[in-house]
Amino acid sequence: MQCDVLVVGAGPAGSALANQLARAGFDVVLTDRKAFPREKPCGEFLSPECTPYLAALDLQEPLAALGPRLVRGMSLHGHGVQALGRFRPVGAHGATAASGFGIRRTRFDQLLLDAAVCAGVRWLPRHDCLALQRDQRGRVVGAELRDAAGAPQAWRARWVVGADGVHSRVARALGVQRPTPWLDQFALVAHYADVAPRATAEVHLFPGGFFAATTVDASVFSVNLIVPRRTLRDRGSADWDQFVAGHFDRAPAFGQRLAGSRRTTPWRGIGPLAYTTRRQVFAGAALVGDACGYVDPLTGEGIYFALFGARALAEALGAALHDPARAPVALAAYARRRRREVGPRLWAAAALQRALRHPWLVRAFLQRAARWPALADLMVTLTGDAVHPRDLLRPSFWRCFRAATP
Ligand SMILES: Cc1cc2nc3c(=O)[nH]c(=O)nc-3n(C[C@H](O)[C@H](O)[C@H](O)COP(=O)(O)OP(=O)(O)OC[C@H]3O[C@@H](n4cnc5c(N)ncnc54)[C@H](O)[C@@H]3O)c2cc1C
C-alpha cells in the first residue's frame, strides 16, 4: 500500500488537490472517513472567485449542468435596517466573477470527487485516518487508516496531506492545532422548502450571532444559525426548532422569511469552529483547506480558500516530487502564498466578528450601507474574494470599482 501522495479528506480542498496531482502524473490516494455523497454543514454559497479555479479543473460546464442558483450579492439585515450589496466585477477575472453560486454541498463535493477519480485518483471511501507514521528522524512517511470493515491499513506515501477539515486529526497529530477561545462558536444548519427564492445570499445579524441563508439549486433554502457555544448550555429542554425560533425575536426579518416554510432535513450542528494552526508544512506532510484553521462562516470564503490552497499546494508538491531536494523551498513557498492570500482575509473576518459584539457599530454600518449602496457593494465584493484587502490601498482599484457596474 504505497503511493506518491496520500490525501486525507475528500472535501473541496482534498478532491481539488488530488485531481491536480493526478493530472500531473502522480500516484494519488484520496481517503475520507465518510461514504459520498456526504453532508457538510455549510452555507452552500460559492463566492465568485471560485469560478476561475473550477474552470481550471474543467468543472465550469459540469457545474452549470447541475443547475446551481446564481448569487449576485448579499442582503445584510440587522437592527431594523436592510442593505443590499452586489458583487462588482472588479477582480482579475472581470465580469465572469460577478456572481457566485448556491449549490448543495452533497452535489458540489461529489462533482469534485468524481472529477478527481476521472483524473486517475485512487478513492478510498469510509477509510478513517487514525494516526501518522514517521521514520526515525521524525519525517512523516505514511498513515494508519481503518477501513469500512474496521480493519487497520498502513499506507506508505512520499507525502501525506491533511485535508480533513476544521477538526483535522492530521493537524492534531502534527501538534500544531490551537483553539481560539474568544471565538468559541457553534453552527446549526438545515434545509427548508417553500421559501421565496432570492438571487442574493442573506445575513441577519443580531447581538451575539447571526443567521446566514442562501437559496441553493432550484429552490432549497439553506439555513445556518451561528451562535456562541455557551448559549447551548442555556437551551434547557427546548428542541432545536424551538432553540432556533428563540432567536427570531432578535432577527424578525428572518423569522418572517421562514413563515409558512417547512424544514426538510434534520438540524445538524458543528462546533467549536475556531482553530488556527501554527504551521502548515512539515517534513513529509502538509495541511490544506480548513485543516489549516478556522474560516468564518459569516464571510462565506471557505470553499475559495480550499480551492486556492489546493492549487498552490499541488504546484508545491509537484515541484517537491519531481526534485526532492527542492521540497523545503517549494513547501515554504506554498505556506507563504497561503499566508499572503488567506491571512488578511481571516484577519478581516475576525475583525468583523469582534465588531459584531458592538451592536451600535453594526447599526451604524448598516445604516450607512443602506444609504450608500457603493459601501454595501464594497463590503460584499470583498467577501466575494474577487478583491484582496490589500487592493484597497491601490488608487487603480478605486477607479475600477467606481467604473464597474454591479
Ligand atoms: C456553518 C458553516 C457555514 C459555512 N458556509 C460557507 C459558505 O457558505 N461558503 C463557503 O465558501 N464556505 C463556508 N463554510 C466553510 C466551508 O464549509 C469550509 O471552508 C470548506 O468545506 C472547507 O473544505 P475542506 O475540503 O477543507 O474541508 P471539508 O469540506 O470539511 O472536508 C473535510 C473532509 O475530511 C473528512 N475527514 C475528517 N476527518 C477525517 C479522518 N480522520 N479520516 C478521513 N477523512 C476525514 C471529512 O469527512 C470531510 O469529508 C462554512 C462553514 C461552516 C461551519
The ligand as an ORCA input file, in Angstrom:
! r2SCAN-3c Opt
* xyz 0 1
  C     -21.769     26.710      9.385
  C     -20.797     26.903      8.268
  C     -21.185     27.567      7.118
  C     -20.284     27.757      6.080
  N     -20.692     28.383      4.953
  C     -19.841     28.549      3.917
  C     -20.281     29.122      2.692
  O     -21.445     29.462      2.510
  N     -19.357     29.272      1.703
  C     -18.061     28.876      1.848
  O     -17.263     29.064      0.913
  N     -17.636     28.308      2.986
  C     -18.487     28.109      4.013
  N     -18.067     27.483      5.150
  C     -16.707     26.950      5.197
  C     -16.604     25.689      4.307
  O     -17.615     24.765      4.626
  C     -15.248     25.051      4.507
  O     -14.264     26.049      4.495
  C     -14.933     24.022      3.418
  O     -15.810     22.938      3.472
  C     -13.505     23.545      3.585
  O     -13.249     22.471      2.735
  P     -12.201     21.359      3.154
  O     -12.076     20.456      1.978
  O     -11.001     21.983      3.728
  O     -12.880     20.578      4.383
  P     -14.249     19.770      4.460
  O     -15.191     20.194      3.414
  O     -14.686     19.857      5.879
  O     -13.835     18.266      4.145
  C     -13.053     17.533      5.050
  C     -13.285     16.040      4.790
  O     -12.377     15.317      5.613
  C     -13.046     14.155      6.082
  N     -12.353     13.710      7.297
  C     -12.339     14.303      8.505
  N     -11.585     13.598      9.365
  C     -11.119     12.509      8.674
  C     -10.297     11.414      9.019
  N      -9.806     11.244     10.263
  N     -10.022     10.481      8.071
  C     -10.502     10.616      6.813
  N     -11.303     11.637      6.441
  C     -11.601     12.575      7.361
  C     -14.459     14.615      6.338
  O     -15.379     13.529      6.324
  C     -14.680     15.580      5.177
  O     -15.286     14.937      4.067
  C     -18.951     27.284      6.197
  C     -18.550     26.616      7.361
  C     -19.465     26.414      8.380
  C     -19.034     25.676      9.613
*
